[in-house]
Amino acid sequence: MTRIPDNEGVSPPLIQLSDLAIWAQIALAAIAAGFVLYAGRDLLLPIISAFVVGVMVSPAARFLEQYRFPRIVSALLIVCATAGLIALIVALISAPLADWVARLPELSSSLKNKLHFLDGLRDWWREVETMLGINPKSASSMLPTPNLNWLPATFGFLSSTLTGFPFFLVVLLLFVASWPDLRRGLVLTFAQRESRLIALKILNEIEAKLASYLRTVSLINLCVGLATGVICLITGTPDAIGLGVLAATFNFIPIIGPIAMAIILLVVGVVSAPTLGAGVIPFAGFVLVITLEGQFITPSIIGRHLSLNGLAVLLSLAFWAWLWGPLGAFLSSPLLIVGLILKEHLAPEEPG
């Protein structure tokens, strides 16, 4: 009889072909979903924004129902308040912005006069160019006059956003009005009682955490805006109210918003202040405020309710900002919260 060799010493492959097939299917599904989200952004962005905002404000509709407001009336009041708030923010920001854009040539010459101390560095650089055989006349200057080539793209983005805004309000109204029926329908989609309970827990947790996130972040950003406005008033920076509103609005966008606001305050301060040192003060004050808010206040408050990993926040911000622009950056944290809740309930970590 032939003895069958013992295979106990042979190790199985680390990755089975079936696992590779599963991961390949997941990767293909993710790529297809990303393509659909990008290709259909003009339609999907207002809808998803309305869904996210609708879930955030649904507790407010339920609160109004306790005072015998019909659901449709509660939804209408919430949508009108949302539209009025957005219109007020746009009005407070747009007027100073239009004035600054109209004064760009004047501000450019003023900025060059205040940066005259860089003339020595410019002359040294010209000497280096001459030594390297570069014609200084053909080389670009260190302080070029700002052009307005970015305006068409900016206006194109704003026009598409304003076009989708009425659609967003309509979807938000219908979503808030029908959210209880939608919740019930989603739960009853599952046949088994255990699956229904899991779905109900997921929906309840998403609603509670998104509403808590909106309340907390709105209060924090309001304080940041007030602090910025006070700093601008004390330092004599023009359009202090508009800059404060802009700071509060930009702070809803993680990382990118505060950096953009700091740059704006630096430019506005340097251009409008009588001296360069005085112009840096609003920028320095805002950096101090945003550092205290980002490093101490926000983590101590939000950390009690939501455990968001810094790397996950950054990657989510980069992905949604690349996919949907500024509105995607605004939605990055709420969508990350939804994703973490789904992962916690649908793929929980096994106890070690």
FIFIZA-280365 format. One record per residue (C-alpha): residue number from 1; residue in three letters; x, y, z. Coordinates in Angstrom, 2 decimals, always signed. Layout:
! residues N
- NUM, ALA, X, Y, Z
...
This chain:
! residues 352
- 1, MET, +0.00, +0.00, +0.00
- 2, THR, +1.20, +3.49, -0.88
- 3, ARG, +1.37, +5.79, +2.11
- 4, ILE, -0.34, +9.15, +1.63
- 5, PRO, +2.06, +11.93, +2.65
- 6, ASP, +1.15, +13.96, +5.66
- 7, ASN, +0.10, +17.53, +4.73
- 8, GLU, +0.02, +18.90, +8.25
- 9, GLY, +3.17, +20.94, +7.64
- 10, VAL, +1.76, +22.68, +4.56
- 11, SER, +0.36, +26.10, +5.42
- 12, PRO, -2.79, +27.31, +3.68
- 13, PRO, -2.48, +30.46, +1.55
- 14, LEU, -2.80, +33.68, +3.51
- 15, ILE, -5.43, +35.05, +1.13
- 16, GLN, -8.00, +32.76, -0.43
- 17, LEU, -9.17, +33.35, -3.98
- 18, SER, -12.69, +33.82, -2.68
- 19, ASP, -11.50, +36.67, -0.44
- 20, LEU, -9.78, +38.31, -3.40
- 21, ALA, -12.98, +38.05, -5.42
- 22, ILE, -14.98, +39.65, -2.61
- 23, TRP, -12.55, +42.55, -2.21
- 24, ALA, -12.42, +43.03, -5.98
- 25, GLN, -16.21, +43.27, -6.08
- 26, ILE, -16.18, +45.77, -3.20
- 27, ALA, -13.55, +47.89, -4.98
- 28, LEU, -15.53, +47.84, -8.24
- 29, ALA, -18.73, +48.76, -6.39
- 30, ALA, -16.93, +51.67, -4.65
- 31, ILE, -15.53, +52.93, -7.97
- 32, ALA, -18.97, +52.70, -9.60
- 33, ALA, -20.60, +54.50, -6.66
- 34, GLY, -17.97, +57.26, -6.80
- 35, PHE, -18.52, +57.69, -10.54
- 36, VAL, -22.30, +57.93, -10.06
- 37, LEU, -21.88, +60.47, -7.24
- 38, TYR, -19.54, +62.59, -9.38
- 39, ALA, -21.48, +62.34, -12.64
- 40, GLY, -24.83, +63.04, -10.96
- 41, ARG, -23.60, +65.70, -8.51
- 42, ASP, -25.91, +68.40, -9.88
- 43, LEU, -28.93, +66.24, -9.02
- 44, LEU, -27.63, +64.28, -6.03
- 45, LEU, -26.01, +67.13, -4.10
- 46, PRO, -29.27, +69.04, -3.35
- 47, ILE, -31.04, +65.78, -2.52
- 48, ILE, -28.38, +64.42, -0.16
- 49, SER, -27.92, +67.86, +1.41
- 50, ALA, -31.67, +68.05, +2.04
- 51, PHE, -31.67, +64.56, +3.56
- 52, VAL, -28.77, +65.34, +5.90
- 53, VAL, -30.16, +68.73, +6.97
- 54, GLY, -33.65, +67.21, +7.25
- 55, VAL, -32.44, +64.52, +9.66
- 56, MET, -30.60, +67.21, +11.67
- 57, VAL, -33.69, +69.41, +12.07
- 58, SER, -36.26, +66.62, +12.47
- 59, PRO, -36.17, +66.91, +16.30
- 60, ALA, -37.25, +70.55, +15.88
- 61, ALA, -40.27, +69.41, +13.85
- 62, ARG, -41.12, +66.86, +16.51
- 63, PHE, -40.84, +69.59, +19.17
- 64, LEU, -43.31, +71.78, +17.26
- 65, GLU, -45.69, +68.83, +16.97
- 66, GLN, -45.87, +68.70, +20.75
- 67, TYR, -47.55, +72.11, +20.57
- 68, ARG, -50.14, +70.74, +18.10
- 69, PHE, -48.50, +72.09, +14.97
- 70, PRO, -49.32, +69.83, +12.00
- 71, ARG, -46.27, +68.13, +10.55
- 72, ILE, -46.50, +69.99, +7.24
- 73, VAL, -46.75, +73.34, +9.08
- 74, SER, -43.71, +72.43, +11.20
- 75, ALA, -41.79, +71.49, +8.08
- 76, LEU, -42.79, +74.73, +6.37
- 77, LEU, -41.66, +76.83, +9.35
- 78, ILE, -38.32, +75.03, +9.49
- 79, VAL, -37.70, +75.43, +5.75
- 80, CYS, -38.62, +79.13, +5.87
- 81, ALA, -36.27, +79.65, +8.82
- 82, THR, -33.48, +77.80, +6.98
- 83, ALA, -33.98, +79.83, +3.80
- 84, GLY, -34.14, +83.09, +5.76
- 85, LEU, -30.94, +82.28, +7.66
- 86, ILE, -29.06, +81.41, +4.46
- 87, ALA, -30.36, +84.56, +2.73
- 88, LEU, -29.26, +86.70, +5.70
- 89, ILE, -25.77, +85.18, +5.65
- 90, VAL, -25.45, +85.76, +1.90
- 91, ALA, -26.65, +89.36, +2.26
- 92, LEU, -24.17, +90.13, +5.04
- 93, ILE, -21.27, +88.66, +3.07
- 94, SER, -22.06, +89.62, -0.52
- 95, ALA, -22.11, +93.43, -0.10
- 96, PRO, -18.62, +93.73, +1.45
- 97, LEU, -17.30, +91.12, -0.98
- 98, ALA, -18.55, +93.08, -4.00
- 99, ASP, -16.96, +96.24, -2.61
- 100, TRP, -13.58, +94.54, -2.11
- 101, VAL, -13.66, +93.03, -5.60
- 102, ALA, -14.40, +96.45, -7.13
- 103, ARG, -11.43, +97.94, -5.27
- 104, LEU, -8.90, +95.27, -6.28
- 105, PRO, -6.65, +97.54, -8.40
- 106, GLU, -6.52, +100.18, -5.67
- 107, LEU, -5.87, +97.57, -3.00
- 108, SER, -3.10, +96.01, -5.09
- 109, SER, -1.18, +99.29, -5.30
- 110, SER, -1.70, +99.87, -1.57
- 111, LEU, -0.34, +96.41, -0.82
- 112, LYS, +2.75, +97.04, -2.95
- 113, ASN, +3.44, +100.29, -1.08
- 114, LYS, +3.26, +98.54, +2.29
- 115, LEU, +5.57, +95.77, +1.14
- 116, HIS, +8.25, +98.16, -0.06
- 117, PHE, +10.69, +96.63, +2.45
- 118, LEU, +10.90, +93.69, +0.06
- 119, ASP, +12.52, +95.91, -2.59
- 120, GLY, +15.98, +94.87, -1.44
- 121, LEU, +15.06, +91.22, -1.77
- 122, ARG, +13.60, +91.91, -5.22
- 123, ASP, +16.79, +93.67, -6.35
- 124, TRP, +18.88, +90.76, -5.08
- 125, TRP, +16.67, +88.35, -6.99
- 126, ARG, +17.08, +90.40, -10.16
- 127, GLU, +20.87, +90.20, -9.75
- 128, VAL, +20.60, +86.42, -9.39
- 129, GLU, +18.50, +86.29, -12.56
- 130, THR, +21.09, +88.39, -14.41
- 131, MET, +23.89, +86.09, -13.26
- 132, LEU, +21.90, +83.07, -14.49
- 133, GLY, +21.29, +84.72, -17.86
- 134, ILE, +17.56, +85.27, -17.32
- 135, ASN, +16.11, +88.43, -18.80
- 136, PRO, +14.48, +90.33, -15.88
- 137, LYS, +11.96, +91.95, -18.20
- 138, SER, +10.64, +88.58, -19.31
- 139, ALA, +10.58, +87.16, -15.79
- 140, SER, +7.47, +87.50, -13.69
- 141, SER, +7.60, +90.03, -10.89
- 142, MET, +7.47, +88.99, -7.26
- 143, LEU, +4.27, +90.94, -6.65
- 144, PRO, +2.14, +90.55, -9.78
- 145, THR, -1.00, +92.57, -10.16
- 146, PRO, -3.95, +90.30, -9.29
- 147, ASN, -6.04, +89.28, -12.27
- 148, LEU, -9.72, +88.38, -12.39
- 149, ASN, -9.42, +85.13, -14.34
- 150, TRP, -10.88, +83.25, -11.38
- 151, LEU, -14.15, +85.19, -11.45
- 152, PRO, -15.89, +83.25, -14.31
- 153, ALA, -15.31, +79.89, -12.60
- 154, THR, -16.47, +81.31, -9.26
- 155, PHE, -19.61, +82.81, -10.74
- 156, GLY, -20.28, +79.54, -12.58
- 157, PHE, -20.14, +77.63, -9.30
- 158, LEU, -22.33, +80.16, -7.53
- 159, SER, -24.89, +80.17, -10.33
- 160, SER, -25.22, +76.37, -10.27
- 161, THR, -25.52, +76.47, -6.48
- 162, LEU, -28.22, +79.14, -6.57
- 163, THR, -30.07, +77.22, -9.28
- 164, GLY, -30.18, +74.10, -7.12
- 165, PHE, -31.14, +76.01, -3.97
- 166, PRO, -34.93, +76.10, -4.66
- 167, PHE, -34.81, +72.36, -5.43
- 168, PHE, -32.98, +71.82, -2.13
- 169, LEU, -35.69, +73.71, -0.24
- 170, VAL, -38.49, +71.71, -1.90
- 171, VAL, -36.80, +68.38, -1.12
- 172, LEU, -36.11, +69.53, +2.44
- 173, LEU, -39.77, +70.49, +2.93
- 174, LEU, -41.04, +67.14, +1.63
- 175, PHE, -38.41, +65.19, +3.58
- 176, VAL, -39.12, +66.84, +6.93
- 177, ALA, -42.88, +66.50, +6.40
- 178, SER, -42.67, +62.80, +5.54
- 179, TRP, -39.75, +61.72, +7.73
- 180, PRO, -41.89, +59.73, +10.25
- 181, ASP, -43.49, +57.76, +7.41
- 182, LEU, -40.10, +57.21, +5.79
- 183, ARG, -38.68, +55.91, +9.07
- 184, ARG, -41.60, +53.54, +9.48
- 185, GLY, -41.31, +52.34, +5.91
- 186, LEU, -37.57, +51.70, +6.22
- 187, VAL, -38.03, +49.70, +9.41
- 188, LEU, -40.93, +47.65, +8.02
- 189, THR, -38.89, +46.77, +4.94
- 190, PHE, -37.19, +44.05, +6.97
- 191, ALA, -39.16, +40.88, +7.66
- 192, GLN, -37.45, +39.69, +10.83
- 193, ARG, -38.06, +41.40, +14.14
- 194, GLU, -34.34, +41.51, +15.01
- 195, SER, -33.50, +43.25, +11.74
- 196, ARG, -36.27, +45.78, +12.36
- 197, LEU, -34.86, +46.56, +15.80
- 198, ILE, -31.37, +47.07, +14.36
- 199, ALA, -32.73, +49.38, +11.65
- 200, LEU, -34.70, +51.36, +14.24
- 201, LYS, -31.61, +51.72, +16.46
- 202, ILE, -29.53, +52.91, +13.49
- 203, LEU, -32.11, +55.53, +12.46
- 204, ASN, -32.56, +56.76, +16.04
- 205, GLU, -28.82, +57.06, +16.59
- 206, ILE, -28.25, +58.84, +13.26
- 207, GLU, -31.00, +61.35, +14.05
- 208, ALA, -29.79, +61.96, +17.61
- 209, LYS, -26.10, +62.35, +16.75
- 210, LEU, -26.64, +64.53, +13.69
- 211, ALA, -28.99, +66.81, +15.63
- 212, SER, -26.47, +67.00, +18.49
- 213, TYR, -23.68, +67.73, +16.01
- 214, LEU, -25.67, +70.56, +14.40
- 215, ARG, -26.56, +72.18, +17.75
- 216, THR, -23.04, +71.94, +19.15
- 217, VAL, -21.14, +73.01, +16.04
- 218, SER, -23.56, +75.87, +15.33
- 219, LEU, -23.10, +77.24, +18.86
- 220, ILE, -19.31, +76.92, +18.67
- 221, ASN, -19.15, +78.57, +15.24
- 222, LEU, -21.44, +81.38, +16.42
- 223, CYS, -18.99, +82.09, +19.24
- 224, VAL, -16.09, +82.02, +16.75
- 225, GLY, -17.94, +84.50, +14.54
- 226, LEU, -18.68, +86.81, +17.46
- 227, ALA, -15.06, +86.69, +18.62
- 228, THR, -13.84, +87.44, +15.09
- 229, GLY, -16.24, +90.37, +14.75
- 230, VAL, -15.11, +91.80, +18.10
- 231, ILE, -11.45, +91.47, +17.08
- 232, CYS, -12.16, +93.28, +13.81
- 233, LEU, -14.06, +96.06, +15.64
- 234, ILE, -11.28, +96.57, +18.19
- 235, THR, -8.57, +96.66, +15.51
- 236, GLY, -10.59, +98.94, +13.22
- 237, THR, -10.83, +96.40, +10.42
- 238, PRO, -13.62, +97.38, +7.97
- 239, ASP, -16.74, +95.22, +7.49
- 240, ALA, -16.41, +93.63, +10.93
- 241, ILE, -19.93, +92.19, +10.87
- 242, GLY, -19.46, +90.61, +7.45
- 243, LEU, -16.09, +89.15, +8.46
- 244, GLY, -17.60, +87.72, +11.65
- 245, VAL, -20.43, +86.08, +9.70
- 246, LEU, -17.93, +84.78, +7.16
- 247, ALA, -15.78, +83.30, +9.95
- 248, ALA, -18.78, +81.53, +11.50
- 249, THR, -19.83, +80.17, +8.08
- 250, PHE, -16.34, +79.03, +7.04
- 251, ASN, -15.86, +77.26, +10.36
- 252, PHE, -18.51, +74.70, +9.35
- 253, ILE, -15.93, +73.40, +6.86
- 254, PRO, -13.24, +71.53, +8.82
- 255, ILE, -9.58, +72.50, +8.37
- 256, ILE, -10.05, +74.32, +5.04
- 257, GLY, -12.52, +76.90, +6.36
- 258, PRO, -10.38, +78.29, +9.21
- 259, ILE, -7.28, +78.40, +6.96
- 260, ALA, -9.16, +80.31, +4.26
- 261, MET, -10.58, +82.73, +6.85
- 262, ALA, -7.14, +83.35, +8.33
- 263, ILE, -5.77, +84.21, +4.87
- 264, ILE, -8.72, +86.56, +4.23
- 265, LEU, -8.16, +88.37, +7.54
- 266, LEU, -4.43, +88.68, +6.82
- 267, VAL, -5.03, +90.22, +3.39
- 268, VAL, -7.85, +92.52, +4.58
- 269, GLY, -5.88, +93.61, +7.63
- 270, VAL, -2.67, +94.35, +5.73
- 271, VAL, -4.50, +96.25, +3.00
- 272, SER, -6.77, +98.32, +5.26
- 273, ALA, -4.50, +99.06, +8.23
- 274, PRO, -2.19, +102.09, +8.22
- 275, THR, +0.88, +99.96, +8.98
- 276, LEU, +1.88, +96.40, +8.25
- 277, GLY, +2.17, +95.51, +11.95
- 278, ALA, -1.33, +96.75, +12.71
- 279, GLY, -2.68, +94.78, +9.75
- 280, VAL, -1.37, +91.49, +11.12
- 281, ILE, -3.23, +91.89, +14.45
- 282, PRO, -6.68, +90.66, +13.20
- 283, PHE, -4.99, +87.62, +11.66
- 284, ALA, -3.09, +86.87, +14.88
- 285, GLY, -6.23, +87.28, +17.00
- 286, PHE, -8.22, +84.94, +14.77
- 287, VAL, -5.44, +82.33, +14.82
- 288, LEU, -5.47, +82.47, +18.62
- 289, VAL, -9.28, +82.07, +18.72
- 290, ILE, -9.33, +79.21, +16.22
- 291, THR, -6.45, +77.46, +18.01
- 292, LEU, -8.29, +77.57, +21.33
- 293, GLU, -11.49, +76.40, +19.63
- 294, GLY, -9.90, +73.60, +17.61
- 295, GLN, -7.51, +72.25, +20.21
- 296, PHE, -9.44, +72.62, +23.46
- 297, ILE, -13.10, +73.71, +23.20
- 298, THR, -14.43, +71.59, +20.33
- 299, PRO, -12.64, +68.33, +21.33
- 300, SER, -13.79, +68.66, +24.94
- 301, ILE, -17.44, +69.23, +23.91
- 302, ILE, -17.88, +67.06, +20.81
- 303, GLY, -15.57, +64.37, +22.15
- 304, ARG, -18.12, +63.53, +24.84
- 305, HIS, -20.74, +62.66, +22.22
- 306, LEU, -18.81, +61.72, +19.07
- 307, SER, -15.46, +59.99, +18.76
- 308, LEU, -14.17, +61.19, +15.38
- 309, ASN, -10.66, +60.14, +14.42
- 310, GLY, -8.59, +63.04, +13.10
- 311, LEU, -7.29, +61.06, +10.11
- 312, ALA, -10.83, +59.91, +9.25
- 313, VAL, -12.06, +63.52, +9.37
- 314, LEU, -9.22, +64.65, +7.07
- 315, LEU, -9.76, +61.83, +4.55
- 316, SER, -13.52, +62.37, +4.53
- 317, LEU, -12.98, +66.10, +4.01
- 318, ALA, -10.54, +65.51, +1.15
- 319, PHE, -12.82, +62.99, -0.58
- 320, TRP, -16.10, +64.92, -0.39
- 321, ALA, -14.44, +68.26, -1.15
- 322, TRP, -12.84, +66.72, -4.25
- 323, LEU, -16.13, +65.12, -5.25
- 324, TRP, -18.61, +67.94, -4.53
- 325, GLY, -16.57, +71.06, -3.77
- 326, PRO, -17.35, +73.37, -0.80
- 327, LEU, -20.78, +71.84, -0.14
- 328, GLY, -19.16, +68.41, -0.07
- 329, ALA, -16.68, +69.72, +2.49
- 330, PHE, -19.62, +70.98, +4.60
- 331, LEU, -21.26, +67.53, +4.41
- 332, SER, -18.05, +65.58, +5.10
- 333, SER, -18.39, +65.39, +8.90
- 334, PRO, -22.14, +64.51, +8.97
- 335, LEU, -21.61, +61.83, +6.31
- 336, LEU, -18.65, +60.48, +8.28
- 337, ILE, -20.86, +60.27, +11.38
- 338, VAL, -23.48, +58.32, +9.41
- 339, GLY, -20.81, +55.98, +8.06
- 340, LEU, -19.39, +55.31, +11.53
- 341, ILE, -22.86, +54.56, +12.93
- 342, LEU, -23.58, +52.11, +10.09
- 343, LYS, -20.20, +50.44, +10.60
- 344, GLU, -20.76, +50.15, +14.36
- 345, HIS, -24.11, +48.39, +13.96
- 346, LEU, -23.60, +46.40, +10.75
- 347, ALA, -19.96, +45.36, +11.23
- 348, PRO, -19.25, +45.57, +14.97
- 349, GLU, -15.79, +44.80, +16.26
- 350, GLU, -15.49, +41.40, +17.88
- 351, PRO, -14.35, +41.54, +21.52
- 352, GLY, -10.72, +40.57, +21.80
